[in-house]
Amino acid sequence: MDTKRLAAFVKVVDVGSVTRAAALLNVAQPGLSQQILALEHEFKTRLLDRSPRGVTPTSAGQALYRHAQRILRQMDEALVNVREADHMLKGHVSVGLTAWSKASMLAPDLVEAVHDAHPGILLQVCDTFPLPFSEMVLRGRLDMAYIYGGVTARGLDYLDCGTETFVLALPPGLAPDDDTPADGRFLASLPLILPPDTSFQRRMVDRTCAEYGETPDVVAEVYTLEVLGALLSRGIGGAVLPAVIAETMAARADLRIVPMAQEMTLPMVLCTPEGEGLTDAATAVRRILLDLIGTA
């Protein structure tokens, strides 16, 4: 299989246009179209749906796009390793660590451990909300992701990594007078600082309040724990957080940790491409990440 054709196909899918892809690759548009047609002939199926607005991958095209991303990364890694001709693992590895979770707290330890064990690996850590990390792994944008489970997708492997328990973190002015655990009605009575409504954490809070016929009073949506910590310390609102994060924040600021009347937990999983989808460098990072998860 011609990897140049695969690279051309990936570029066409990324930009959604054969003409724009040809300009970016500095090749003639008819020639690029022929490369795509040759791939479709090789796989004996249509890979792109074409319209006046551009192109989108078919189901077969999406599958090829995922595999092409991995093949091209593996080829880049092979070239580096062969040219260097030493025993040091090299390559670029991307890891998703779910924001607002104990997963994101592992980032500094993971970067340090990978750097110490494999200095030739360039590690990219993503710990924000905009795109579902499982989808990014499926599309080849991430090598792996340590995320909340509960939803599975074809083409991915999920390794069970335990559960995460949630509590309510409150500034003194919002804390109850006694030690009564918080239920959904009490949650709905508070100003809350929450992650975006696409997150598992947010949906869990919504469900807990809905059991009492209530909706949460969201006064702010934030993406980072740094901003969250600042807002909590100013008494803007409370937050439903993993216990380990709430305890860390309470050690730095005057916060009250209130347990939930109904246990709030989410499963944690390590998500990777199905089958043999990891490069040697990514496999080494996965091993280190699992060691850190086991000791966290």
Sequence and secondary structure as in RCSB ss.txt:
>XXXX:A:sequence
MDTKRLAAFVKVVDVGSVTRAAALLNVAQPGLSQQILALEHEFKTRLLDRSPRGVTPTSAGQALYRHAQRILRQM
DEALVNVREADHMLKGHVSVGLTAWSKASMLAPDLVEAVHDAHPGILLQVCDTFPLPFSEMVLRGRLDMAYIYGG
VTARGLDYLDCGTETFVLALPPGLAPDDDTPADGRFLASLPLILPPDTSFQRRMVDRTCAEYGETPDVVAEVYTL
EVLGALLSRGIGGAVLPAVIAETMAARADLRIVPMAQEMTLPMVLCTPEGEGLTDAATAVRRILLDLIGTA
>XXXX:A:secstr
  HHHHHHHHHHHHHT HHHHHHHHTS HHHHHHHHHHHHHHHTS  EEEETTEEEE HHHHHHHHHHHHHHHHH
HHHHHHHHHTSS   EEEEEEE TTSHHHHTHHHHHHHHHHH TTEEEEEE  SSS HHHHHHTTS SEEEEE S
   TTEEEEEEEEEEEEEEE GGGS SS   B HHHHHTSEEEE  TTSHHHHHHHHHHHTTT   EEEEE S H
HHHHHHHHTTS BEEEEHHHHHHHHHHS  EEE BSS  EEEEEEEEETTT   HHHHHHHHHHHHHHHH 
